[in-house]
């Protein structure tokens, strides 16, 4: 299916073509649902802090979580006090809850736990992101901006800025689900509240936007990484010439593998399903001496940290361009002033 969505179709009767009637029906229902949720949002209590939503138009990973982490770091550096809300994909419960360092990834989700680990800011998970934002602000009144991870289609949460993320795959074949990868059909131009960010070396869609640089980080032993300290950090060059098993349970594992190989590492690839659950036996063969994995996988490997296999954690970081950050901060300043004026009118 991914080949149909993001690759070149061959033949006159491709699967994507056969699914076009279903895609048309999906588009009608999705449009109706969007308008219903937007109307509902106007009747529900909303957070008074400005809201930045991070999302994309296609299913699967486009770099939303690294973008969220980069945004939080940029906001903190600019003097803001951000908090993050997320659904927490694949959680074992729908109950809303705060995320802390000792949280079970099965209950809060691997990506929210990673965001909290990397940023240290308050994170709250709930299927209803509006409800999550209100709960976060109640427990952390010092928070003055909310970042909603993967919230573009969650219209019940009012938003001031939408950061729309594209990777190298762009919009794929440009069709709606299930004929293509699109969750919703974008317009000819970005909507006024949108900032477009490409996390690839060049734009992959027709919309104008900023180009972020994606870079691979340093290597750190799993136990040191879990402690959250900069201990025992090694350049990737220190791992060259050693047999390494690289495993990645992310949406596009090939991206991680290619980055390791570009850094000169000799790896055996072990791709795993996105959000892979490590609660059972480790997926690597018995006798494996060293593995290298992603941060998203690392938050779920705590129970394997003391095992005989040496585990290295390598992050994929995103650097935001200065003009993008300036545009974001300008919009947030205007949103804060607007919200303050509206609050002053409430009797």
N, C-alpha and C positions, 0 to 999 in steps of 0.2 A: 504493500500500500504506500509506504514512504517513497518508493521509486516512482509510483504513479503520481504522487503529489509533488515531489521535488525534482524528479528526473524528467527525461524526455519521453513522451508517450510515443509508442510505435503501434502501427496498425490503425485501421479506420474505426474499429469498434473496441477501443480501450475500455478498461474498467471505469476510468474516470468519466468517459462519455456516457456509459450506461447508467451511471449514478447521478447524472445531471437532473433528472426529475426530482429525485430525493433532495438534492442540493437546493433546488428552487423552493421546495416546500419548507426546508429548513430555513431558508432566507426569509420567507414570509413570517414564520413562527418566531424567528429570532428578532425581527424588526418589531413585531407586536409586543414581545416580551420586553424589549428595551424600552419602548415607550411606556409600558405599564410600570416598570421599575422606576423610570424617571419621574413619573407622576407620583408614585408612592414616596419617593425620596423627599418630595416637597411637603409631605404631610407628616414626616417622621422627625423626631429630634435628631439633630446633627451635631457633630463636634464643632466647637467654636474655633479651635485651632485650624490653621490652613492645612489642607490635605494634598499630598503629592501621590498620585497613583502611578505605579510602574506596571506595564503590561505589554502585550503584543497581540497581533492579529492571528498568528498561526498557533496550532497546537504543538506541544512539545517545547523543548528548551530553546530559547533564543538569547539566553544570558540575563534573564530578569533578576535572579538572585545576586549575581556579581554586580549588576547595576544598582540594586537596592543597597548593597554594602558600600559601594563607591559613593552613592548619594548621601548616605548617612555620614560617612567620613567627611565629605565636603561640607555638609551642613554643620557638623560639630566644629570644623575648622573655622567656619564663618561666624561662630558664636551662637548658633541655634541649639536647642535642646530637643532632638528628635526622639520619637518613639515609632515602633514598627508594628503594623498589624498584618496578619496573614491568615489564610484559611488553614494552612498546614496540610498539604496534600497527603492522602493515604493514612490519616490518623485513625486510631482504633476507636475514637469517641468523637461525638459532635459537640461535646461540652466546651464552652469557652474557658480558657485558662491562661495564666501568665507563664512565660517561659523563663526558667532559670538555668544555671549552669549544670545542675544535676537532673534536669528533666529527662524523662524517658522519650526518646525520639519516636517511639510508636504512638505516644499520646499527644505530642506537640508537633510532630513532623520534622523531617531531617533538615529542611531548608530554614524554618524559623529558628531551630536550635543552632544552626550554623551562623545565621545572621546575629543572634545574640552572642555567640562565642567570639565572632570577629569584631563586633562593634561595642559590646557592653551596654548598649542602650536598652530601655524597656521594650519587650516584645510581648504581644498578646495574640493568641490564636482563637479564632472562632469562625464557624462557617459563615456567619453574618459579619462582614468586616465593619459595618457601621456600628454594630453592637460591640465589637472588639475595640473600636476606637473610643467609644464612650467609656467602656470599662477601663481602658488603659489610662485615659485622662483622669478618671476618678481616683485611681490608685497612684498615679504619678502626675499631680497637678503642675509640676514644674515643666512638663513637656509642652513645647510651644509650636510643634509641627508634627504632623502624622505622615508617615510614609507607608503606603499600602502596597505590599508585595503581591504581584499578580492580581491586580484588582481592576483591570481595564473594563471587563465585562460586568463587574459587580456594581450596577447602577444605583443601588439603594444608598450607597455612600456618596455624599456630595463631594466633589473634588474641585480644587482650584487649578491644579496643574496635572496633566497627564504626560508621563514620559513613555513614549512608544518606542520599543526596542526592536531592532531588526538585526539578524545575523546574516551570514553570507548567503543564506537560502532565500532571503527576501520574502515574497508572497507565494513562493512555489508556483503552481500552475494557475494561480489566481482564482481558484474556484472555492466555493463554500463546501463545508462538510456535507456529506461524506465523499463528494467527488474531488475535493481538494482539502488543503489544510486550514482554510480560513474559518475562524470562529465567527467573524462578522466581516462584511464587505466594507473596506475603507472607501472614503470619498476620493474625488480627484485631487484634493488638496487637504492638508492637515486641518483639523478643526482649531478654532482660535486658542483653546486651552492646551493644545498639544505642543510638546517639544519632542522632536524626532532624534533618536540616537542610534547610530550604526556602530555595532561592536566588531566591525570588520574593517579591513584597510580601505575599502571603497563602498560607496552607497550601493545597496542591493535592491532598491525600490525607487519609484519615480519621485517620491517626496524629498524635498530638500531637508537636510539635517546635519547634525554634527557627527564627526568621526571620532570614536573613542579608540584608544589603543589597548589591545588585549595582550597581556604578557604573562608568562609563567613565572611563578615565584621560586623561593628557596625551598630546600628540603629540610624537614624536621622530623625526628623520631616521634612516633605516635604518642607515647606516654608524655613526652615533653609538650607536644602540641595540645593534648587534652588538658594539661595544667594551665594553659593559656599564657605561658611565659616565652620569652625569646631565647630559650636555652637550646644548646646543641644544634643550632641552625647551621646547615651546610650549603654551599653552592652546589648546583646540580653537577658541576664538573667533578665533584668529589665522588660521585656515584658512577662515573664512566668506567668502562671495562669490567663491570661486575654484572653477573647474571641476575636480572631483575624481572619479576613478574609484575606487570602493570595491570591493575584492575580498576574498573570505573563503572559505577552504577548510576550513570547520568544520561540525559536525553541523547547526547551526541558524544559517545565515548571516544570516537575516532579523533575528535578535536584534541582531547587530552593526550592520547597516544602520539599523535603527530607532533605535539609540542615537546614531549619528552624526547622523541627521536631527533627533532631539530636541535635539541640541546646536547646531542651527542650520546644519549643513553642507549644501551643495547637492551631491549625489552622483549618479553613475550607478552602478547596482548591477551587480556581476559575481560571482554566486555560483559557487563551484567545488565539486567533490566533497570530502567530508571527507578529510583527510590528502593533499590534492593534491600531486603530485610536480612540482616546478618545474625539473627537470633539463634539459628541452628549452628551446625558445624561450619567452620570457615570454608569458603568456596575454593580456596587454593589447595593444590595437591599436598598431601602429607610429605614432609621433608623439604618444602620450599624454604629457602634460607632468607630471602629478602623480597619484600613487595614494595611497590610504590603506588599510592592511591590518591584520590581527590579529597578535598576537605569535606565535601558533602558525604562521602563514604565514611570519613574518619569519625564523624560524630556518632556513628552507629557501631564502631569497632571497639568501644571501651572494654567489653568483656574479653576481647582477644588481645589486648595490649600486653598482657603478661605472658603470652604464649611464646613458643620457641622461635617463631618467625619474626624477623626484624621488619617492622613496618615503617615506611617513610611517607610523610604527608607532604604533598606539593599543591599549592594553591594556584588558581588561574585568576589573576587580578585584572581590574579594569581601571584605566586612567581616563578621567573625564577631561575634555578640552576646556580651556579657560573661558571661551566665549559661551559654551553651553552652561557652565556653572554660573557665570554672570547673569545669563538670561533667567535661569532658575531662581536665583536669589532676588532678582528684580521683581519677578512675578510674585514671589512669596511676600515681599515687602508690601506690594500693592494689595495682596489678599488680606494681610494682617490689618492694614489700615481700613479696608472695606469692612472686614468683620467687626472691627472696633466701632465703626460708625453704626452698623446694624445693631450691635449690642446696646449702644447708647439709646436707641429708640425703643427698646423693650421696657415697658412700664414696670 
